[in-house]
Amino acid sequence: MKVAIAMVQVPFYTGGAEIHAMMLRDELRKRGHQAEIVTIPFKWYPPEVLMDSMLMGRMMDLTEVNGETIDRVIAMKFPAYYVRHPNKVLWLLHQHRAAYDLWGTPFGDIHKLPEGEQVREFIRECDNKYISEARYIYTNGQNTSNRLKKYNGIDSTPLYVPPLGWEKLHSEGYGDYIFYASRIDPMKRQRLLVEAARYVKTDVKFVIAGSGSEREVGYIKEQIRNYHLEDKVTLAGFISEEEKIRLYANCLGVYFGAYDEDYGAITIEGFFSRKPVIVHHDAGGPLEFVRDGENGYVLDEDAKAVAEKIDELYKDRKKAKKLGENGYRLMQEMHMDWDYIIEQLLK
């Protein structure tokens, strides 16, 4: 089967969504299908440029190439899922959240514009129309499905994906540092973890990996300087997959501070590495997996509360191991399976 994966790309940025699409392409190819990722560049500001991106998504012609029919389109992100195709299937990573759950929050932007209401309504109208064209609608998790139902009245089915290199993730012990690997962004709340480093009473360390905007990375660095945490907090920057696996294998636990995450592969990576995971009550997708006191902790957005639980793990490595093993057992019970995923997307 010839399969096109419809995506968007913010130039020079690669994150979980891009990795997700590449994994899907590679898994399709392993099973003998011809698969390719087709991307359109995405810029969400100013509003007229956002509208242009939406138009590009709708104008894409993925029905055939070189006279050969493209059998299936799997669309994953706004506005690439506007593409026309008789066999379009959605595996929705997320919509344009500024028009939905981020509207009116510090993380949104459309609501700040004079024409914000009109832009939001136009996005919702197009989503309702073009998402509903799909033969099947899947999402990357229950949180994404819940949003789609709440705001658009559209039913969908979650398809959970194992993280990149999941079969290589493992544990080598429970060391002296908390690990957080993610794009550095205010919504990911690395700054809260740095603040927590001020309040820990043990010798626990913190390793934060990932890249981000100069502004946010600069803010984090300033926090570290102002709090005199140079010996306690390490900004590792962009790291290789091999290094990430090593850091997961030897950490004490994993922190994932994201606000209302769609899915949260970091949670899954932590559990496949048999480590306890700390998230917040407003984490969204990770709350489908993290069970407070059983395989990690679900906390308020409070640096002192985070510090207290990290100190508990540091003082009781047996507890850290027990929580981590429980998380790993949950991953086994959920049967995250690429054979099943591909079967659903191509049926």
Sequence and secondary structure as in RCSB ss.txt:
>XXXX:A:sequence
MKVAIAMVQVPFYTGGAEIHAMMLRDELRKRGHQAEIVTIPFKWYPPEVLMDSMLMGRMMDLTEVNGETIDRVIA
MKFPAYYVRHPNKVLWLLHQHRAAYDLWGTPFGDIHKLPEGEQVREFIRECDNKYISEARYIYTNGQNTSNRLKK
YNGIDSTPLYVPPLGWEKLHSEGYGDYIFYASRIDPMKRQRLLVEAARYVKTDVKFVIAGSGSEREVGYIKEQIR
NYHLEDKVTLAGFISEEEKIRLYANCLGVYFGAYDEDYGAITIEGFFSRKPVIVHHDAGGPLEFVRDGENGYVLD
EDAKAVAEKIDELYKDRKKAKKLGENGYRLMQEMHMDWDYIIEQLLK
>XXXX:A:secstr
 EEEEEEEE TT   HHHHHHHHHHHHHHHTT EEEEEEEE    SHHHHHHHHHHHHH B SEETTEE  EEEE
EETTGGG B TTEEEEEEE  GGGTTTTTSTT  GGGSTTHHHHHHHHHHHHHHHHTTSSEEEESSHHHHHHHHH
HH    EE     TTGGG       SEEEEES B GGGTHHHHHHHHHH  S  EEEEE  B HHHHHHHHHHHH
HTT TTTEEEEES  HHHHHHHHHH SEEE   SSBSS HHHHHHHHTT  EEEETT BGGGGT  BTTTEEEE 
S HHHHHHHHHHHHH HHHHHHHHHHHHHHHHHHT  HHHHHHHHH 
